[in-house]
Amino acid sequence: MKVSREEILHIANLAQLNLDETEIDTYLLHLQEILNFANIVNNAPVDGLDITIGANEAKNVFRKDEIKVFEDNESLLQNAVSKEQNMFKIPKVL
């Protein structure tokens, strides 16, 4: 697919870009290279390949929530700035 100068100007107008002459030529070259690469990808042979959604088959692994009693509350609270009723005391957040 060949990109014309008018198409570049139309795209620039839609994107509200003010392009000078050198920028138009640069964009024309880069857009043509992108479209050529897309054409190569579109024509890549895919016969006999399996359909793949992701590169690996990793899935979310969930674990059951379990309550575990923590015995050493003193060591847990030893670095607390403030504590009350064996819990961290923090300022109100509103």
N, CA, C and O atoms as a Tinker XYZ file with bonds, in Angstrom:
   376  protein
     1  N      0.841000   -1.179000    0.000000    73     2
     2  CA     0.000000    0.000000    0.000000    64     1     3
     3  C      0.883000    1.238000    0.000000    63     2     4     5
     4  O      1.796000    1.362000    0.816000    81     3
     5  N      0.612000    2.124000   -0.894000    73     3     6
     6  CA     1.390000    3.354000   -1.035000    64     5     7
     7  C      0.643000    4.493000   -0.354000    63     6     8     9
     8  O     -0.561000    4.665000   -0.547000    81     7
     9  N      1.369000    5.267000    0.444000    73     7    10
    10  CA     0.790000    6.408000    1.145000    64     9    11
    11  C      1.082000    7.673000    0.339000    63    10    12    13
    12  O      2.215000    7.923000   -0.073000    81    11
    13  N      0.041000    8.453000    0.130000    73    11    14
    14  CA     0.232000    9.683000   -0.643000    64    13    15
    15  C      0.445000   10.874000    0.280000    63    14    16    17
    16  O      0.156000   10.820000    1.475000    81    15
    17  N      0.950000   11.930000   -0.297000    73    15    18
    18  CA     1.179000   13.169000    0.442000    64    17    19
    19  C     -0.146000   13.732000    0.970000    63    18    20    21
    20  O     -0.204000   14.274000    2.073000    81    19
    21  N     -1.195000   13.599000    0.177000    73    19    22
    22  CA    -2.510000   14.102000    0.569000    64    21    23
    23  C     -3.035000   13.341000    1.791000    63    22    24    25
    24  O     -3.673000   13.928000    2.665000    81    23
    25  N     -2.764000   12.029000    1.848000    73    23    26
    26  CA    -3.204000   11.242000    3.004000    64    25    27
    27  C     -2.468000   11.674000    4.274000    63    26    28    29
    28  O     -3.068000   11.745000    5.347000    81    27
    29  N     -1.174000   11.961000    4.154000    73    27    30
    30  CA    -0.408000   12.457000    5.295000    64    29    31
    31  C     -0.972000   13.787000    5.767000    63    30    32    33
    32  O     -1.124000   14.004000    6.969000    81    31
    33  N     -1.281000   14.674000    4.841000    73    31    34
    34  CA    -1.854000   15.969000    5.203000    64    33    35
    35  C     -3.230000   15.804000    5.842000    63    34    36    37
    36  O     -3.573000   16.524000    6.780000    81    35
    37  N     -4.015000   14.858000    5.336000    73    35    38
    38  CA    -5.335000   14.608000    5.905000    64    37    39
    39  C     -5.212000   14.070000    7.342000    63    38    40    41
    40  O     -5.938000   14.505000    8.236000    81    39
    41  N     -4.297000   13.129000    7.550000    73    39    42
    42  CA    -4.070000   12.583000    8.891000    64    41    43
    43  C     -3.568000   13.681000    9.829000    63    42    44    45
    44  O     -4.008000   13.767000   10.975000    81    43
    45  N     -2.661000   14.508000    9.352000    73    43    46
    46  CA    -2.140000   15.613000   10.169000    64    45    47
    47  C     -3.261000   16.588000   10.515000    63    46    48    49
    48  O     -3.303000   17.111000   11.629000    81    47
    49  N     -4.164000   16.837000    9.577000    73    47    50
    50  CA    -5.291000   17.721000    9.843000    64    49    51
    51  C     -6.213000   17.116000   10.901000    63    50    52    53
    52  O     -6.671000   17.823000   11.798000    81    51
    53  N     -6.486000   15.819000   10.803000    73    51    54
    54  CA    -7.331000   15.162000   11.795000    64    53    55
    55  C     -6.696000   15.206000   13.187000    63    54    56    57
    56  O     -7.399000   15.353000   14.186000    81    55
    57  N     -5.379000   15.080000   13.251000    73    55    58
    58  CA    -4.662000   15.105000   14.527000    64    57    59
    59  C     -4.322000   16.529000   14.963000    63    58    60    61
    60  O     -3.683000   16.733000   15.995000    81    59
    61  N     -4.752000   17.505000   14.174000    73    59    62
    62  CA    -4.491000   18.919000   14.432000    64    61    63
    63  C     -2.997000   19.190000   14.583000    63    62    64    65
    64  O     -2.560000   19.857000   15.521000    81    63
    65  N     -2.223000   18.654000   13.635000    73    63    66
    66  CA    -0.777000   18.867000   13.598000    64    65    67
    67  C     -0.444000   19.862000   12.502000    63    66    68    69
    68  O     -1.003000   19.802000   11.407000    81    67
    69  N      0.458000   20.766000   12.796000    73    67    70
    70  CA     0.962000   21.685000   11.783000    64    69    71
    71  C      2.333000   21.178000   11.359000    63    70    72    73
    72  O      3.302000   21.295000   12.110000    81    71
    73  N      2.414000   20.622000   10.169000    73    71    74
    74  CA     3.654000   20.030000    9.687000    64    73    75
    75  C      4.282000   20.917000    8.631000    63    74    76    77
    76  O      3.582000   21.459000    7.775000    81    75
    77  N      5.619000   21.071000    8.683000    73    75    78
    78  CA     6.302000   21.754000    7.588000    64    77    79
    79  C      6.703000   20.720000    6.540000    63    78    80    81
    80  O      6.453000   19.528000    6.720000    81    79
    81  N      7.313000   21.159000    5.463000    73    79    82
    82  CA     7.605000   20.279000    4.328000    64    81    83
    83  C      8.540000   19.126000    4.692000    63    82    84    85
    84  O      8.339000   18.005000    4.226000    81    83
    85  N      9.553000   19.382000    5.510000    73    83    86
    86  CA    10.484000   18.305000    5.872000    64    85    87
    87  C      9.801000   17.275000    6.764000    63    86    88    89
    88  O     10.078000   16.079000    6.666000    81    87
    89  N      8.907000   17.744000    7.635000    73    87    90
    90  CA     8.189000   16.812000    8.493000    64    89    91
    91  C      7.233000   15.944000    7.686000    63    90    92    93
    92  O      7.059000   14.763000    7.987000    81    91
    93  N      6.618000   16.518000    6.672000    73    91    94
    94  CA     5.712000   15.740000    5.820000    64    93    95
    95  C      6.474000   14.606000    5.153000    63    94    96    97
    96  O      6.000000   13.470000    5.114000    81    95
    97  N      7.655000   14.914000    4.628000    73    95    98
    98  CA     8.453000   13.873000    3.974000    64    97    99
    99  C      8.897000   12.808000    4.977000    63    98   100   101
   100  O      8.912000   11.619000    4.658000    81    99
   101  N      9.257000   13.233000    6.187000    73    99   102
   102  CA     9.677000   12.287000    7.226000    64   101   103
   103  C      8.527000   11.372000    7.622000    63   102   104   105
   104  O      8.692000   10.155000    7.707000    81   103
   105  N      7.345000   11.972000    7.867000    73   103   106
   106  CA     6.180000   11.174000    8.230000    64   105   107
   107  C      5.774000   10.236000    7.094000    63   106   108   109
   108  O      5.360000    9.102000    7.334000    81   107
   109  N      5.893000   10.708000    5.884000    73   107   110
   110  CA     5.562000    9.876000    4.723000    64   109   111
   111  C      6.463000    8.648000    4.673000    63   110   112   113
   112  O      5.993000    7.537000    4.427000    81   111
   113  N      7.741000    8.847000    4.903000    73   111   114
   114  CA     8.698000    7.740000    4.896000    64   113   115
   115  C      8.415000    6.762000    6.034000    63   114   116   117
   116  O      8.367000    5.551000    5.814000    81   115
   117  N      8.226000    7.280000    7.245000    73   115   118
   118  CA     8.007000    6.412000    8.404000    64   117   119
   119  C      6.684000    5.651000    8.300000    63   118   120   121
   120  O      6.629000    4.462000    8.615000    81   119
   121  N      5.631000    6.320000    7.864000    73   119   122
   122  CA     4.339000    5.643000    7.739000    64   121   123
   123  C      4.407000    4.565000    6.666000    63   122   124   125
   124  O      3.799000    3.506000    6.821000    81   123
   125  N      5.129000    4.813000    5.592000    73   123   126
   126  CA     5.280000    3.808000    4.548000    64   125   127
   127  C      6.028000    2.584000    5.078000    63   126   128   129
   128  O      5.677000    1.450000    4.755000    81   127
   129  N      7.067000    2.819000    5.899000    73   127   130
   130  CA     7.810000    1.704000    6.494000    64   129   131
   131  C      6.928000    0.898000    7.439000    63   130   132   133
   132  O      6.998000   -0.331000    7.456000    81   131
   133  N      6.104000    1.575000    8.220000    73   131   134
   134  CA     5.198000    0.885000    9.151000    64   133   135
   135  C      4.203000    0.031000    8.372000    63   134   136   137
   136  O      3.964000   -1.124000    8.726000    81   135
   137  N      3.632000    0.587000    7.329000    73   135   138
   138  CA     2.659000   -0.164000    6.539000    64   137   139
   139  C      3.310000   -1.335000    5.805000    63   138   140   141
   140  O      2.691000   -2.388000    5.657000    81   139
   141  N      4.538000   -1.168000    5.347000    73   139   142
   142  CA     5.250000   -2.278000    4.709000    64   141   143
   143  C      5.484000   -3.410000    5.708000    63   142   144   145
   144  O      5.323000   -4.582000    5.368000    81   143
   145  N      5.861000   -3.063000    6.933000    73   143   146
   146  CA     6.070000   -4.082000    7.955000    64   145   147
   147  C      4.757000   -4.781000    8.303000    63   146   148   149
   148  O      4.724000   -6.001000    8.464000    81   147
   149  N      3.670000   -4.002000    8.419000    73   147   150
   150  CA     2.362000   -4.595000    8.701000    64   149   151
   151  C      1.959000   -5.544000    7.590000    63   150   152   153
   152  O      1.331000   -6.569000    7.855000    81   151
   153  N      2.303000   -5.230000    6.364000    73   151   154
   154  CA     1.998000   -6.102000    5.231000    64   153   155
   155  C      2.789000   -7.403000    5.326000    63   154   156   157
   156  O      2.264000   -8.470000    5.008000    81   155
   157  N      4.040000   -7.325000    5.758000    73   155   158
   158  CA     4.855000   -8.530000    5.937000    64   157   159
   159  C      4.240000   -9.416000    7.021000    63   158   160   161
   160  O      4.139000  -10.631000    6.853000    81   159
   161  N      3.830000   -8.803000    8.133000    73   159   162
   162  CA     3.225000   -9.555000    9.235000    64   161   163
   163  C      1.911000  -10.186000    8.781000    63   162   164   165
   164  O      1.634000  -11.343000    9.099000    81   163
   165  N      1.107000   -9.434000    8.042000    73   163   166
   166  CA    -0.180000   -9.967000    7.575000    64   165   167
   167  C     -0.010000  -11.144000    6.617000    63   166   168   169
   168  O     -0.875000  -12.017000    6.545000    81   167
   169  N      1.084000  -11.170000    5.896000    73   167   170
   170  CA     1.300000  -12.239000    4.918000    64   169   171
   171  C      2.184000  -13.364000    5.450000    63   170   172   173
   172  O      2.581000  -14.247000    4.690000    81   171
   173  N      2.493000  -13.344000    6.735000    73   171   174
   174  CA     3.318000  -14.395000    7.323000    64   173   175
   175  C      2.569000  -15.721000    7.267000    63   174   176   177
   176  O      1.361000  -15.761000    7.500000    81   175
   177  N      3.278000  -16.810000    6.959000    73   175   178
   178  CA     2.609000  -18.112000    6.881000    64   177   179
   179  C      2.224000  -18.614000    8.274000    63   178   180   181
   180  O      3.079000  -18.761000    9.147000    81   179
   181  N      0.949000  -18.871000    8.469000    73   179   182
   182  CA     0.464000  -19.338000    9.763000    64   181   183
   183  C     -0.260000  -20.673000    9.650000    63   182   184   185
   184  O     -0.894000  -21.116000   10.607000    81   183
   185  N     -0.173000  -21.307000    8.511000    73   183   186
   186  CA    -0.833000  -22.595000    8.335000    64   185   187
   187  C     -0.191000  -23.634000    9.246000    63   186   188   189
   188  O      1.033000  -23.747000    9.313000    81   187
   189  N     -1.025000  -24.386000    9.940000    73   187   190
   190  CA    -0.542000  -25.451000   10.799000    64   189   191
   191  C     -0.106000  -25.003000   12.181000    63   190   192   193
   192  O      0.351000  -25.823000   12.978000    81   191
   193  N     -0.238000  -23.719000   12.482000    73   191   194
   194  CA     0.138000  -23.235000   13.812000    64   193   195
   195  C     -1.060000  -23.302000   14.745000    63   194   196   197
   196  O     -2.198000  -23.081000   14.332000    81   195
   197  N     -0.791000  -23.609000   16.005000    73   195   198
   198  CA    -1.858000  -23.636000   16.995000    64   197   199
   199  C     -2.246000  -22.217000   17.384000    63   198   200   201
   200  O     -1.420000  -21.305000   17.362000    81   199
   201  N     -3.500000  -22.047000   17.736000    73   199   202
   202  CA    -3.966000  -20.754000   18.209000    64   201   203
   203  C     -3.447000  -20.558000   19.628000    63   202   204   205
   204  O     -3.601000  -21.432000   20.481000    81   203
   205  N     -2.831000  -19.405000   19.872000    73   203   206
   206  CA    -2.267000  -19.112000   21.174000    64   205   207
   207  C     -2.783000  -17.763000   21.644000    63   206   208   209
   208  O     -2.802000  -16.793000   20.887000    81   207
   209  N     -3.197000  -17.713000   22.890000    73   207   210
   210  CA    -3.658000  -16.447000   23.447000    64   209   211
   211  C     -2.503000  -15.747000   24.157000    63   210   212   213
   212  O     -2.324000  -14.537000   24.014000    81   211
   213  N     -1.737000  -16.493000   24.905000    73   211   214
   214  CA    -0.612000  -15.915000   25.626000    64   213   215
   215  C      0.626000  -16.754000   25.419000    63   214   216   217
   216  O      0.570000  -17.865000   24.892000    81   215
   217  N      1.739000  -16.203000   25.843000    73   215   218
   218  CA     3.002000  -16.922000   25.663000    64   217   219
   219  C      3.151000  -18.069000   26.641000    63   218   220   221
   220  O      3.881000  -19.024000   26.375000    81   219
   221  N      2.473000  -17.986000   27.757000    73   219   222
   222  CA     2.543000  -19.077000   28.718000    64   221   223
   223  C      1.145000  -19.376000   29.233000    63   222   224   225
   224  O      0.200000  -18.627000   28.983000    81   223
   225  N      1.035000  -20.441000   29.927000    73   223   226
   226  CA    -0.274000  -20.882000   30.410000    64   225   227
   227  C     -0.483000  -20.541000   31.881000    63   226   228   229
   228  O     -1.238000  -21.221000   32.575000    81   227
   229  N      0.181000  -19.492000   32.358000    73   227   230
   230  CA     0.043000  -19.119000   33.770000    64   229   231
   231  C     -1.384000  -18.646000   34.037000    63   230   232   233
   232  O     -1.971000  -17.903000   33.251000    81   231
   233  N     -1.910000  -19.086000   35.139000    73   231   234
   234  CA    -3.260000  -18.702000   35.539000    64   233   235
   235  C     -3.192000  -18.191000   36.962000    63   234   236   237
   236  O     -2.226000  -18.440000   37.682000    81   235
   237  N     -4.226000  -17.475000   37.357000    73   235   238
   238  CA    -4.301000  -17.046000   38.747000    64   237   239
   239  C     -4.444000  -18.259000   39.649000    63   238   240   241
   240  O     -5.268000  -19.141000   39.408000    81   239
   241  N     -3.645000  -18.284000   40.666000    73   239   242
   242  CA    -3.712000  -19.380000   41.625000    64   241   243
   243  C     -4.236000  -18.790000   42.925000    63   242   244   245
   244  O     -3.596000  -17.938000   43.541000    81   243
   245  N     -5.392000  -19.251000   43.323000    73   243   246
   246  CA    -6.002000  -18.732000   44.533000    64   245   247
   247  C     -5.788000  -19.721000   45.669000    63   246   248   249
   248  O     -5.733000  -20.931000   45.455000    81   247
   249  N     -5.673000  -19.200000   46.853000    73   247   250
   250  CA    -5.571000  -20.050000   48.021000    64   249   251
   251  C     -6.730000  -19.708000   48.942000    63   250   252   253
   252  O     -7.271000  -18.603000   48.900000    81   251
   253  N     -7.087000  -20.634000   49.740000    73   251   254
   254  CA    -8.180000  -20.439000   50.663000    64   253   255
   255  C     -7.722000  -19.515000   51.788000    63   254   256   257
   256  O     -6.615000  -19.658000   52.306000    81   255
   257  N     -8.580000  -18.568000   52.161000    73   255   258
   258  CA    -8.271000  -17.700000   53.294000    64   257   259
   259  C     -8.357000  -18.502000   54.576000    63   258   260   261
   260  O     -9.350000  -19.178000   54.846000    81   259
   261  N     -7.307000  -18.413000   55.350000    73   259   262
   262  CA    -7.275000  -19.126000   56.615000    64   261   263
   263  C     -6.896000  -18.152000   57.722000    63   262   264   265
   264  O     -6.003000  -17.323000   57.551000    81   263
   265  N     -7.565000  -18.255000   58.832000    73   263   266
   266  CA    -7.244000  -17.436000   59.994000    64   265   267
   267  C     -6.122000  -18.134000   60.750000    63   266   268   269
   268  O     -6.217000  -19.313000   61.093000    81   267
   269  N     -5.056000  -17.379000   60.999000    73   267   270
   270  CA    -3.937000  -17.919000   61.759000    64   269   271
   271  C     -3.721000  -17.011000   62.966000    63   270   272   273
   272  O     -3.648000  -15.790000   62.832000    81   271
   273  N     -3.622000  -17.600000   64.106000    73   271   274
   274  CA    -3.416000  -16.852000   65.340000    64   273   275
   275  C     -1.934000  -16.527000   65.463000    63   274   276   277
   276  O     -1.080000  -17.410000   65.376000    81   275
   277  N     -1.642000  -15.239000   65.668000    73   275   278
   278  CA    -0.253000  -14.801000   65.854000    64   277   279
   279  C     -0.021000  -14.664000   67.343000    63   278   280   281
   280  O     -0.696000  -13.873000   68.002000    81   279
   281  N      0.895000  -15.398000   67.872000    73   279   282
   282  CA     1.092000  -15.488000   69.318000    64   281   283
   283  C      1.912000  -14.341000   69.906000    63   282   284   285
   284  O      1.669000  -13.938000   71.043000    81   283
   285  N      2.862000  -13.814000   69.168000    73   283   286
   286  CA     3.810000  -12.854000   69.738000    64   285   287
   287  C      3.425000  -11.422000   69.366000    63   286   288   289
   288  O      4.116000  -10.783000   68.573000    81   287
   289  N      2.333000  -10.915000   69.929000    73   287   290
   290  CA     1.866000   -9.564000   69.619000    64   289   291
   291  C      2.826000   -8.489000   70.098000    63   290   292   293
   292  O      2.920000   -7.430000   69.478000    81   291
   293  N      3.533000   -8.736000   71.174000    73   291   294
   294  CA     4.475000   -7.741000   71.704000    64   293   295
   295  C      5.583000   -7.439000   70.698000    63   294   296   297
   296  O      5.912000   -6.275000   70.472000    81   295
   297  N      6.150000   -8.459000   70.102000    73   295   298
   298  CA     7.211000   -8.207000   69.120000    64   297   299
   299  C      6.644000   -7.543000   67.869000    63   298   300   301
   300  O      7.341000   -6.787000   67.192000    81   299
   301  N      5.397000   -7.823000   67.568000    73   299   302
   302  CA     4.764000   -7.191000   66.416000    64   301   303
   303  C      4.568000   -5.697000   66.659000    63   302   304   305
   304  O      4.748000   -4.892000   65.746000    81   303
   305  N      4.205000   -5.326000   67.874000    73   303   306
   306  CA     3.908000   -3.932000   68.201000    64   305   307
   307  C      5.094000   -3.160000   68.769000    63   306   308   309
   308  O      4.942000   -1.990000   69.118000    81   307
   309  N      6.257000   -3.770000   68.872000    73   307   310
   310  CA     7.386000   -3.122000   69.530000    64   309   311
   311  C      7.853000   -1.856000   68.808000    63   310   312   313
   312  O      8.379000   -0.953000   69.459000    81   311
   313  N      7.681000   -1.759000   67.513000    73   311   314
   314  CA     8.114000   -0.571000   66.774000    64   313   315
   315  C      6.970000    0.386000   66.469000    63   314   316   317
   316  O      7.153000    1.348000   65.722000    81   315
   317  N      5.809000    0.140000   67.029000    73   315   318
   318  CA     4.659000    1.009000   66.780000    64   317   319
   319  C      4.890000    2.369000   67.429000    63   318   320   321
   320  O      5.362000    2.452000   68.563000    81   319
   321  N      4.560000    3.417000   66.715000    73   319   322
   322  CA     4.672000    4.765000   67.261000    64   321   323
   323  C      3.689000    4.931000   68.408000    63   322   324   325
   324  O      4.005000    5.526000   69.439000    81   323
   325  N      2.486000    4.392000   68.209000    73   323   326
   326  CA     1.452000    4.491000   69.230000    64   325   327
   327  C      0.614000    3.218000   69.184000    63   326   328   329
   328  O      0.330000    2.694000   68.107000    81   327
   329  N      0.221000    2.727000   70.348000    73   327   330
   330  CA    -0.614000    1.529000   70.382000    64   329   331
   331  C     -1.681000    1.687000   71.455000    63   330   332   333
   332  O     -1.507000    2.415000   72.432000    81   331
   333  N     -2.778000    0.991000   71.249000    73   331   334
   334  CA    -3.890000    1.057000   72.186000    64   333   335
   335  C     -4.638000   -0.261000   72.140000    63   334   336   337
   336  O     -4.955000   -0.742000   71.052000    81   335
   337  N     -4.929000   -0.855000   73.276000    73   335   338
   338  CA    -5.638000   -2.125000   73.395000    64   337   339
   339  C     -4.993000   -3.215000   72.535000    63   338   340   341
   340  O     -5.677000   -3.972000   71.847000    81   339
   341  N     -3.680000   -3.275000   72.593000    73   339   342
   342  CA    -2.909000   -4.292000   71.885000    64   341   343
   343  C     -3.077000   -4.205000   70.360000    63   342   344   345
   344  O     -3.037000   -5.217000   69.660000    81   343
   345  N     -3.270000   -2.955000   69.856000    73   343   346
   346  CA    -3.410000   -2.709000   68.414000    64   345   347
   347  C     -2.629000   -1.457000   68.053000    63   346   348   349
   348  O     -2.325000   -0.635000   68.917000    81   347
   349  N     -2.301000   -1.313000   66.755000    73   347   350
   350  CA    -1.686000   -0.092000   66.278000    64   349   351
   351  C     -2.692000    1.037000   66.401000    63   350   352   353
   352  O     -3.862000    0.856000   66.065000    81   351
   353  N     -2.259000    2.206000   66.881000    73   351   354
   354  CA    -3.117000    3.376000   66.929000    64   353   355
   355  C     -2.627000    4.335000   65.861000    63   354   356   357
   356  O     -1.456000    4.714000   65.842000    81   355
   357  N     -3.522000    4.722000   64.980000    73   355   358
   358  CA    -3.152000    5.610000   63.879000    64   357   359
   359  C     -4.080000    6.814000   63.896000    63   358   360   361
   360  O     -5.169000    6.739000   64.465000    81   359
   361  N     -3.671000    7.930000   63.282000    73   359   362
   362  CA    -4.547000    9.093000   63.239000    64   361   363
   363  C     -5.772000    8.827000   62.360000    63   362   364   365
   364  O     -5.739000    7.990000   61.458000    81   363
   365  N     -6.840000    9.552000   62.641000    73   363   366
   366  CA    -8.049000    9.425000   61.832000    64   365   367
   367  C     -7.765000    9.881000   60.406000    63   366   368   369
   368  O     -7.048000   10.855000   60.175000    81   367
   369  N     -8.331000    9.168000   59.480000    73   367   370
   370  CA    -8.191000    9.524000   58.064000    64   369   371
   371  C     -9.589000    9.760000   57.529000    63   370   372   373
   372  O    -10.411000    8.844000   57.486000    81   371
   373  N     -9.854000   10.976000   57.127000    73   371   374
   374  CA   -11.185000   11.323000   56.602000    64   373   375
   375  C    -11.064000   11.893000   55.229000    63   374   376
   376  O    -12.072000   12.246000   54.616000    81   375
